Amino acid sequence: MSITLDLPPKIEALLRQRAQSTGQDISQLAIAVLTLGLSLEDNDFFEALKGIQRGLDDFEQGQFSSLEDFIAEQNQKYGLSLEA
């Protein structure tokens, strides 16, 4: 079965970037993302979408931290000893 989707430019760019950075075929990556999303319960799916959108919005507004800061925060919060 073949379906054609018109993705918003931002989403298409993210999909292309992820496919390129992971060396995956863009079609297979899109199928994997759809499969994962559709396998979630309705509430989990919509909560995940909200979280993703908040993260994208924060990133666009320059509100993000470095990987090192995130790891330090998780180490402190959960008593871990992760390294970047």
C-alpha positions as CSV (number, residue, x, y, z in Angstrom):
1,M,0.0,0.0,0.0
2,S,1.3,3.4,-0.9
3,I,0.4,6.7,0.9
4,T,1.7,10.1,0.1
5,L,2.0,12.6,3.0
6,D,2.5,16.3,2.9
7,L,4.8,17.0,5.9
8,P,5.3,20.4,7.4
9,P,8.8,21.6,6.3
10,K,10.1,21.5,9.8
11,I,9.1,17.8,10.3
12,E,10.4,16.8,6.9
13,A,13.8,18.5,7.7
14,L,13.9,16.6,11.0
15,L,13.1,13.3,9.3
16,R,15.7,13.9,6.6
17,Q,18.3,14.9,9.2
18,R,17.7,11.8,11.3
19,A,17.8,9.5,8.3
20,Q,21.0,11.0,7.1
21,S,22.7,11.0,10.6
22,T,21.7,7.4,11.2
23,G,22.3,6.1,7.7
24,Q,18.8,4.9,7.4
25,D,16.4,5.0,4.4
26,I,14.0,7.8,5.0
27,S,11.0,5.7,4.1
28,Q,12.0,3.0,6.6
29,L,12.6,5.6,9.3
30,A,9.2,7.1,8.6
31,I,7.6,3.7,9.0
32,A,9.4,3.0,12.2
33,V,8.3,6.4,13.7
34,L,4.7,5.8,12.6
35,T,4.8,2.2,14.0
36,L,6.1,3.4,17.4
37,G,3.6,6.2,17.6
38,L,0.6,4.0,16.7
39,S,1.7,1.3,19.1
40,L,1.2,3.6,22.1
41,E,-2.0,4.0,24.0
42,D,-4.0,7.1,23.1
43,N,-3.1,9.0,26.3
44,D,0.6,8.1,26.0
45,F,0.7,9.0,22.4
46,F,-0.8,12.5,22.9
47,E,1.4,13.1,26.0
48,A,4.5,12.1,24.0
49,L,3.4,14.5,21.2
50,K,3.0,17.4,23.6
51,G,6.4,16.7,25.2
52,I,8.1,16.6,21.8
53,Q,6.4,19.9,20.8
54,R,7.5,21.5,24.0
55,G,11.0,20.4,23.4
56,L,11.0,21.7,19.8
57,D,9.5,25.0,21.0
58,D,12.1,25.3,23.7
59,F,14.9,24.6,21.3
60,E,13.7,27.2,18.8
61,Q,13.7,29.7,21.6
62,G,17.2,28.8,22.6
63,Q,16.1,27.2,25.8
64,F,18.2,24.1,26.1
65,S,21.1,22.8,28.0
66,S,24.3,21.0,27.0
67,L,24.6,17.2,27.2
68,E,27.1,17.7,30.0
69,D,24.6,19.8,32.0
70,F,21.9,17.2,31.4
71,I,24.1,14.3,32.5
72,A,25.2,16.2,35.6
73,E,21.6,16.9,36.5
74,Q,20.6,13.3,36.0
75,N,23.6,12.1,38.1
76,Q,22.6,14.4,40.9
77,K,18.9,13.6,40.7
78,Y,19.2,9.9,40.6
79,G,22.6,9.3,42.2
80,L,24.2,8.1,39.0
81,S,27.8,8.4,37.8
82,L,27.2,8.8,34.0
83,E,29.8,10.5,31.8
84,A,29.4,12.4,28.5
